[in-house]
Amino acid sequence: MAILQTSTENGEVAGLPAGNQGISIFKGIPYAKPPVGNLRWKAPQPAENWEGIYNAYSFSDIPMQCRVPETSMYKKEFYPVDLPRSEDSLYLNIWTPAKSQDEKLPVALWIYGGGFVQGYSDKMETDGDAFAKRGVIYVSINYRLNVFGFLSHPELSAESEKETGIRTSGNYGTLDQIAALKWVRRNIEAFGGDPDNITIFGQSAGAMSVQTLLSSKLTDGDIDKAIMQSAAGLGRMQEISRLELSDAEKHGEEFLETLNVKNIEEARKIPAEDLINHFAKALSPEGLQYMPVIDGYVLEADLITLAKQNKTHNVPTMIGCTSDDLTFSEDKKNDIHIGCTAWSRLHNRLGHKPVYQYYFNHAIPDSDIGTFHSSEHMYVFQTFLRGWRSYSGADFDLSNRMCAYWTNFIKTGNPNAAGMPEWKAYTNKEPNVIELFNEKKSRELPPAEQTIAEADSYIK
């Protein structure tokens, strides 16, 4: 039987058997104080200790966020139920197969996507059973989103400068991620994990978050490996998501004006439900308005500049996208694939640890929009039975291979193992990109020469 009760820095905690009874799951462990009242729009504070045994038997409320419209294809795909939401949501979940605390198992920390405005740690398509079954401890975390997690304002920056000596605001969601990572490093041994073997991974805004953490001096020494799925890289996505603190503060001032309040003190008194409903009306459908800010503290510069200056942590990485992923150019090129290639080429040029690049190119069953953004989730996490599509044996076979690649990389920094098709690291002499599909491709891989030329334009 895996560990069902253990001791953390905040007190004793008890879990339950997971879907696979050889695995234990601890749901809803607090890693920070609830960011409510005067802690709204402040950096996360350490979790308080508790007395007795904390029964980690249920997931926390999801972070405050707008509901996914019924007309969105993602509603049916990933958000079928409107779960309770709360400003009190800084909790994490742990799946462990360890039977004792001295096993030193590798750890994977998942950061969800959702454009920095939606998402949560216990979505139906992403859980830890498949990883834990393969000997990996899986951790999923909540972090603040939208106006709760990324509002900048001159008053907030001045408040931070007065209290900490650091002028910053707007990166509360990113600071939540960092606080959760550091909590895991301090406590994961209690669950049988190795604090020096932590892989952070995420998709979409989660991949952008991983890249942000790799680019921040605040996480130096905390990350052993990283996996970035669909949105990370050094390309068009990183160009359009640059946000300077001064610009973010101006946007925050404009938002506060729409609230009809005089200052941040009054804004902190607005009930969370009222604030998210107002945010839903004020949110522009075009582009990312709430996201990590270049503040000189969490981020010293934009992601492309930091990478070119060799200021990203030198760790093994996996990076890739889907074949019908997000595009931002008029000619509908796969901008994410180009950005991933630029990441691979720059880090190889700098002599960094290996980069393994993929292109998820499998024809998704019952899809009239191709291999869409986020379509790899069910394959990586092996959660087909929770979905509505008519997945077949070919899908299950590919899923077994992908989950094995991911867990092998989490364990060793290399996705390969005996009996599996070889996945070669990307080098500038041999620009290897593995195509992940089974039987039927969605489309052809873009010509390497064209992709390389476009990628190099971002990192020259």
C-alpha positions as CSV (number, residue, x, y, z in Angstrom):
1,M,0.0,0.0,0.0
2,A,1.3,3.4,-0.9
3,I,1.8,6.1,1.8
4,L,-1.6,7.2,3.1
5,Q,-0.5,9.4,6.0
6,T,2.6,11.6,6.4
7,S,3.9,14.7,8.0
8,T,4.5,18.0,6.2
9,E,6.0,21.3,7.4
10,N,2.4,22.4,8.3
11,G,1.2,19.2,10.0
12,E,0.1,15.7,9.5
13,V,-1.9,14.9,6.3
14,A,-3.9,11.9,5.3
15,G,-4.8,10.8,1.8
16,L,-6.9,8.1,0.1
17,P,-6.3,5.3,-2.4
18,A,-6.5,6.6,-5.9
19,G,-8.2,5.0,-8.9
20,N,-5.4,2.5,-9.0
21,Q,-5.2,1.2,-5.4
22,G,-1.5,0.9,-5.6
23,I,-1.4,4.7,-5.6
24,S,-2.3,7.2,-3.0
25,I,-3.8,10.6,-3.7
26,F,-3.7,13.7,-1.4
27,K,-6.2,16.3,-2.5
28,G,-6.4,19.9,-1.7
29,I,-3.3,20.5,0.5
30,P,-2.8,24.2,1.2
31,Y,0.5,25.6,0.1
32,A,-0.2,29.2,0.9
33,K,-2.7,31.3,2.9
34,P,-6.0,32.0,1.2
35,P,-5.3,35.2,-0.8
36,V,-8.5,37.0,0.4
37,G,-9.3,40.3,2.0
38,N,-6.1,42.3,2.4
39,L,-4.1,39.5,0.8
40,R,-5.9,40.0,-2.6
41,W,-3.3,41.2,-5.0
42,K,-0.4,40.3,-2.8
43,A,2.4,37.7,-3.2
44,P,1.4,34.3,-1.6
45,Q,2.0,34.0,2.1
46,P,3.2,30.8,3.8
47,A,0.4,28.3,4.7
48,E,-0.6,28.2,8.3
49,N,0.1,25.2,10.4
50,W,-2.9,23.0,11.5
51,E,-3.5,20.8,14.5
52,G,-4.4,17.1,14.2
53,I,-4.6,15.4,10.9
54,Y,-5.6,17.3,7.8
55,N,-7.8,15.0,5.7
56,A,-6.8,15.6,2.1
57,Y,-9.8,13.8,0.7
58,S,-11.3,16.3,-1.7
59,F,-10.2,18.8,-4.3
60,S,-10.4,22.4,-3.4
61,D,-12.7,24.9,-5.2
62,I,-11.3,26.0,-8.5
63,P,-9.7,29.5,-8.9
64,M,-12.1,32.4,-9.7
65,Q,-12.7,32.4,-13.5
66,C,-15.3,33.0,-16.1
67,R,-17.3,30.0,-17.1
68,V,-16.6,28.4,-20.5
69,P,-19.4,29.3,-22.9
70,E,-21.7,26.4,-23.9
71,T,-20.9,27.3,-27.6
72,S,-17.2,26.6,-27.1
73,M,-15.8,23.2,-28.2
74,Y,-13.6,23.2,-25.1
75,K,-16.8,23.1,-23.0
76,K,-17.7,19.7,-24.1
77,E,-14.0,18.6,-24.4
78,F,-12.6,19.6,-21.1
79,Y,-15.0,21.7,-19.0
80,P,-18.3,19.6,-18.9
81,V,-19.2,20.6,-15.3
82,D,-19.2,24.1,-13.7
83,L,-17.3,23.3,-10.5
84,P,-17.5,25.6,-7.4
85,R,-15.1,28.5,-7.7
86,S,-13.5,30.5,-4.9
87,E,-10.8,33.1,-4.3
88,D,-9.5,30.6,-1.6
89,S,-7.9,28.2,-4.1
90,L,-4.2,27.9,-3.4
91,Y,-4.0,24.2,-2.9
92,L,-2.2,21.3,-4.6
93,N,-2.7,17.6,-5.1
94,I,-0.3,14.7,-5.0
95,W,-0.5,11.2,-6.5
96,T,2.2,9.0,-5.1
97,P,3.1,5.3,-5.6
98,A,5.7,5.3,-2.9
99,K,5.4,2.8,0.0
100,S,7.9,4.6,2.2
101,Q,9.4,8.1,2.5
102,D,12.9,7.0,1.5
103,E,12.2,5.9,-2.1
104,K,13.4,9.2,-3.8
105,L,11.0,8.9,-6.7
106,P,11.1,11.5,-9.5
107,V,8.5,14.3,-9.3
108,A,6.4,15.9,-12.0
109,L,4.7,19.2,-11.3
110,W,1.9,20.1,-13.7
111,I,0.8,23.7,-14.5
112,Y,-2.5,23.9,-16.4
113,G,-3.3,26.2,-19.3
114,G,-6.3,28.3,-20.1
115,G,-4.8,31.6,-21.3
116,F,-4.1,32.7,-17.8
117,V,-7.8,33.4,-17.3
118,Q,-9.2,29.8,-16.9
119,G,-8.1,26.4,-15.8
120,Y,-7.7,24.4,-12.6
121,S,-5.6,21.5,-11.1
122,D,-8.1,18.7,-11.2
123,K,-9.5,18.9,-14.8
124,M,-10.9,15.6,-15.9
125,E,-8.3,15.0,-18.7
126,T,-5.2,15.6,-16.6
127,D,-4.6,13.5,-13.5
128,G,-1.7,11.5,-12.1
129,D,-2.7,7.9,-12.2
130,A,-0.9,7.0,-15.4
131,F,2.3,8.8,-14.2
132,A,2.2,7.3,-10.7
133,K,1.7,3.8,-12.2
134,R,5.0,4.3,-14.0
135,G,6.9,5.3,-10.8
136,V,6.5,9.1,-10.9
137,I,5.0,11.3,-8.2
138,Y,2.6,13.7,-9.9
139,V,1.7,17.0,-8.4
140,S,-0.9,19.4,-9.8
141,I,-1.4,23.0,-8.5
142,N,-3.9,25.8,-8.5
143,Y,-2.7,29.3,-9.1
144,R,-4.6,32.7,-9.4
145,L,-5.9,33.7,-12.7
146,N,-7.2,36.7,-14.7
147,V,-7.8,39.9,-12.7
148,F,-7.1,38.0,-9.4
149,G,-3.7,36.7,-10.5
150,F,-2.4,39.3,-13.0
151,L,-3.7,42.7,-12.2
152,S,-1.0,45.4,-12.2
153,H,-1.6,48.9,-10.8
154,P,0.6,51.8,-9.7
155,E,-0.9,51.6,-6.2
156,L,0.0,47.9,-6.0
157,S,3.5,48.5,-7.2
158,A,4.0,51.3,-4.7
159,E,2.5,49.1,-1.9
160,S,5.0,46.3,-2.8
161,E,7.9,48.8,-2.9
162,K,7.0,50.1,0.6
163,E,6.6,46.6,2.1
164,T,9.4,44.7,0.4
165,G,11.6,47.2,-1.3
166,I,10.7,45.8,-4.7
167,R,8.5,47.7,-7.1
168,T,6.3,45.1,-8.8
169,S,2.7,44.1,-9.3
170,G,0.7,41.8,-11.5
171,N,2.7,38.5,-11.2
172,Y,0.6,37.0,-8.4
173,G,-0.3,33.9,-10.4
174,T,3.3,33.3,-11.3
175,L,4.4,33.8,-7.7
176,D,1.8,31.3,-6.7
177,Q,3.4,28.8,-9.1
178,I,6.9,29.5,-7.6
179,A,5.5,29.2,-4.0
180,A,4.0,25.8,-4.9
181,L,7.2,24.6,-6.5
182,K,9.2,25.6,-3.4
183,W,6.6,24.0,-1.1
184,V,7.0,20.8,-3.1
185,R,10.8,20.9,-2.8
186,R,10.6,21.3,0.9
187,N,7.9,18.6,1.5
188,I,8.0,16.0,-1.3
189,E,10.3,13.7,0.6
190,A,7.5,13.0,3.0
191,F,5.6,11.5,0.1
192,G,8.5,9.4,-1.1
193,G,9.8,12.0,-3.6
194,D,13.2,13.4,-4.6
195,P,13.3,17.2,-4.1
196,D,16.3,17.3,-6.5
197,N,14.5,15.6,-9.3
198,I,11.5,17.8,-10.1
199,T,10.3,18.3,-13.6
200,I,7.9,21.1,-14.2
201,F,5.5,20.7,-17.2
202,G,2.5,22.4,-18.7
203,Q,0.5,23.2,-21.8
204,S,-0.6,26.4,-23.4
205,A,-0.5,29.1,-20.7
206,G,1.0,26.3,-18.6
207,A,3.9,25.9,-21.1
208,M,4.3,29.7,-21.1
209,S,4.4,29.5,-17.3
210,V,7.1,26.8,-17.4
211,Q,9.2,29.0,-19.7
212,T,8.7,31.9,-17.4
213,L,9.9,29.9,-14.4
214,L,12.9,28.7,-16.4
215,S,13.6,32.4,-17.1
216,S,13.3,33.7,-13.6
217,K,16.1,34.1,-11.1
218,L,13.6,33.2,-8.4
219,T,13.6,29.5,-9.3
220,D,17.4,29.1,-9.7
221,G,18.2,25.5,-8.5
222,D,14.6,24.5,-8.1
223,I,14.0,22.8,-11.5
224,D,15.7,19.7,-12.8
225,K,13.9,19.3,-16.1
226,A,11.1,20.9,-18.1
227,I,8.4,19.9,-20.6
228,M,6.6,22.6,-22.6
229,Q,3.5,21.7,-24.7
230,S,2.1,24.2,-27.2
231,A,2.9,27.9,-26.5
232,A,6.5,28.0,-25.3
233,G,9.4,28.7,-27.5
234,L,11.1,31.8,-29.0
235,G,8.8,33.0,-31.7
236,R,5.7,35.0,-32.6
237,M,3.9,33.9,-29.4
238,Q,6.7,35.4,-27.2
239,E,6.7,38.6,-29.3
240,I,3.0,39.2,-28.8
241,S,3.0,38.3,-25.1
242,R,5.6,40.8,-24.0
243,L,4.1,42.9,-21.2
244,E,6.1,45.7,-19.5
245,L,5.1,46.7,-16.0
246,S,4.3,50.3,-17.1
247,D,1.8,49.1,-19.7
248,A,0.3,46.6,-17.3
249,E,-0.2,49.3,-14.7
250,K,-2.0,51.5,-17.3
251,H,-4.3,48.7,-18.1
252,G,-4.9,48.1,-14.4
253,E,-5.8,51.8,-13.9
254,E,-8.3,51.5,-16.8
255,F,-9.9,48.4,-15.3
256,L,-10.2,50.1,-11.9
257,E,-12.0,53.0,-13.5
258,T,-14.7,50.6,-14.8
259,L,-15.2,49.3,-11.3
260,N,-16.3,52.8,-10.1
261,V,-13.9,52.6,-7.1
262,K,-11.4,55.2,-5.9
263,N,-8.5,53.0,-5.1
264,I,-7.2,49.5,-4.5
265,E,-8.4,49.5,-0.9
266,E,-12.0,49.8,-2.2
267,A,-11.4,47.2,-4.9
268,R,-10.2,44.7,-2.4
269,K,-13.7,44.9,-0.7
270,I,-15.6,43.9,-3.9
271,P,-16.9,40.4,-3.5
272,A,-15.1,37.9,-5.6
273,E,-18.2,36.9,-7.5
274,D,-19.0,40.5,-8.4
275,L,-15.4,41.1,-9.5
276,I,-15.2,38.1,-11.8
277,N,-18.6,39.0,-13.3
278,H,-17.4,42.5,-14.0
279,F,-14.2,41.0,-15.4
280,A,-16.2,38.8,-17.8
281,K,-17.9,41.9,-19.2
282,A,-14.7,44.0,-19.5
283,L,-12.5,41.3,-21.0
284,S,-11.5,41.8,-24.6
285,P,-11.7,38.7,-26.8
286,E,-8.5,39.8,-28.6
287,G,-5.1,38.7,-27.2
288,L,-3.7,38.1,-23.7
289,Q,-4.3,41.0,-21.3
290,Y,-3.5,39.2,-18.1
291,M,-0.2,37.3,-18.1
292,P,3.3,37.4,-16.6
293,V,4.7,40.9,-16.5
294,I,8.3,42.1,-17.1
295,D,8.8,43.7,-13.7
296,G,12.5,43.4,-13.1
297,Y,11.8,40.9,-10.2
298,V,10.0,37.8,-11.5
299,L,11.2,38.6,-15.1
300,E,14.1,40.9,-15.8
301,A,13.3,41.1,-19.5
302,D,11.2,39.5,-22.2
303,L,11.6,35.7,-22.8
304,I,13.4,36.0,-26.1
305,T,15.9,38.5,-24.8
306,L,16.6,36.4,-21.6
307,A,17.2,33.3,-23.8
308,K,19.5,35.1,-26.1
309,Q,21.4,36.4,-23.1
310,N,21.8,32.8,-21.8
311,K,19.7,33.6,-18.7
312,T,17.3,30.6,-18.9
313,H,18.1,27.7,-16.5
314,N,20.3,25.1,-18.2
315,V,18.1,22.0,-17.8
316,P,17.0,19.2,-20.2
317,T,13.8,20.2,-22.0
318,M,11.1,18.7,-24.1
319,I,9.2,21.1,-26.3
320,G,6.6,20.7,-29.0
321,C,3.1,21.4,-30.3
322,T,0.2,20.0,-32.2
323,S,0.0,20.0,-36.0
324,D,-3.1,22.3,-36.0
325,D,-2.0,24.5,-33.1
326,L,-2.4,28.2,-32.5
327,T,-1.5,30.5,-35.4
328,F,-0.9,34.3,-35.3
329,S,0.2,35.1,-38.9
330,E,-2.0,35.8,-41.9
331,D,-0.5,32.9,-43.9
332,K,-1.6,30.5,-41.1
333,K,1.9,29.1,-40.5
334,N,2.3,26.9,-37.4
335,D,3.9,29.7,-35.3
336,I,4.2,27.5,-32.3
337,H,6.3,24.9,-34.2
338,I,8.5,27.7,-35.5
339,G,9.0,29.0,-31.9
340,C,9.8,25.5,-30.6
341,T,12.4,25.1,-33.3
342,A,14.0,28.5,-32.4
343,W,14.2,27.3,-28.8
344,S,15.9,24.0,-29.8
345,R,18.3,25.8,-32.1
346,L,19.3,28.5,-29.6
347,H,19.8,26.2,-26.7
348,N,21.9,23.8,-28.9
349,R,24.0,26.8,-30.0
350,L,24.6,27.8,-26.4
351,G,25.7,24.3,-25.5
352,H,22.8,23.7,-23.1
353,K,21.6,20.3,-22.0
354,P,19.6,18.3,-24.6
355,V,16.3,19.5,-26.1
356,Y,13.8,16.9,-27.4
357,Q,11.4,18.4,-29.8
358,Y,8.1,16.8,-30.9
359,Y,5.3,17.4,-33.4
360,F,2.0,15.8,-32.3
361,N,0.5,14.9,-35.7
362,H,-2.0,12.2,-35.0
363,A,-5.4,12.3,-36.7
364,I,-7.8,12.9,-33.7
365,P,-11.0,10.8,-34.0
366,D,-14.3,12.7,-34.6
367,S,-12.5,16.0,-35.2
368,D,-13.4,18.4,-37.9
369,I,-10.7,20.9,-36.8
370,G,-7.7,18.6,-37.1
371,T,-5.2,18.0,-34.4
372,F,-6.3,21.0,-32.4
373,H,-4.6,22.9,-29.6
374,S,-4.8,20.8,-26.4
375,S,-5.7,17.6,-28.2
376,E,-2.7,15.7,-26.9
377,H,-3.9,15.8,-23.3
378,M,-5.9,12.5,-23.4
379,Y,-2.8,10.8,-24.9
380,V,-0.2,12.1,-22.5
381,F,-2.4,11.4,-19.4
382,Q,-4.1,8.3,-20.7
383,T,-7.6,9.6,-19.8
384,F,-9.5,8.5,-22.9
385,L,-12.3,6.9,-21.0
386,R,-13.3,10.3,-19.6
387,G,-13.8,11.8,-23.0
388,W,-16.6,11.5,-25.6
389,R,-14.6,10.7,-28.7
390,S,-14.5,7.2,-30.3
391,Y,-10.9,6.4,-29.5
392,S,-9.6,3.1,-30.9
393,G,-6.7,0.8,-30.4
394,A,-4.4,3.0,-32.5
395,D,-5.1,5.9,-30.1
396,F,-4.4,3.7,-27.1
397,D,-1.1,2.4,-28.6
398,L,0.1,6.0,-29.3
399,S,-1.0,7.0,-25.8
400,N,1.1,4.2,-24.2
401,R,4.1,5.4,-26.2
402,M,3.7,9.1,-25.4
403,C,3.1,8.5,-21.7
404,A,6.2,6.3,-21.6
405,Y,8.3,9.0,-23.4
406,W,7.1,11.7,-20.9
407,T,7.7,9.6,-17.8
408,N,11.1,8.4,-19.0
409,F,12.1,12.0,-19.5
410,I,10.8,12.9,-16.1
411,K,12.9,10.2,-14.5
412,T,16.2,10.6,-16.4
413,G,16.1,13.6,-18.8
414,N,16.0,11.3,-21.7
415,P,12.6,10.0,-23.2
416,N,14.1,6.8,-24.6
417,A,13.9,3.3,-23.3
418,A,14.5,-0.2,-24.7
419,G,11.9,-1.4,-27.1
420,M,10.7,2.1,-28.1
421,P,11.2,4.0,-31.3
422,E,14.2,6.2,-30.8
423,W,13.6,9.9,-30.1
424,K,16.8,11.7,-30.9
425,A,17.7,15.1,-29.3
426,Y,17.6,18.1,-31.5
427,T,20.9,19.4,-32.7
428,N,21.7,22.1,-35.3
429,K,23.6,19.5,-37.3
430,E,20.8,17.0,-37.0
431,P,17.5,18.9,-36.5
432,N,15.5,15.9,-35.2
433,V,11.8,16.4,-34.6
434,I,9.8,13.3,-33.7
435,E,6.4,13.1,-35.2
436,L,3.9,11.5,-32.8
437,F,1.2,9.7,-34.6
438,N,-0.1,6.2,-35.2
439,E,-1.4,4.9,-38.6
440,K,-2.7,8.3,-39.9
441,K,-1.2,11.7,-39.8
442,S,-3.2,14.9,-39.5
443,R,-1.0,16.8,-42.0
444,E,2.6,16.8,-43.3
445,L,5.4,18.2,-41.1
446,P,6.4,21.7,-42.5
447,P,9.6,21.7,-44.5
448,A,12.6,21.7,-42.2
449,E,14.5,24.3,-44.2
450,Q,11.7,26.8,-44.2
451,T,11.0,26.3,-40.5
452,I,14.7,26.7,-39.6
453,A,15.0,29.9,-41.6
454,E,11.9,31.4,-39.9
455,A,13.1,30.2,-36.4
456,D,16.6,31.7,-36.9
457,S,15.0,35.1,-37.6
458,Y,13.9,35.3,-34.0
459,I,17.3,34.3,-32.4
460,K,19.8,35.9,-34.8
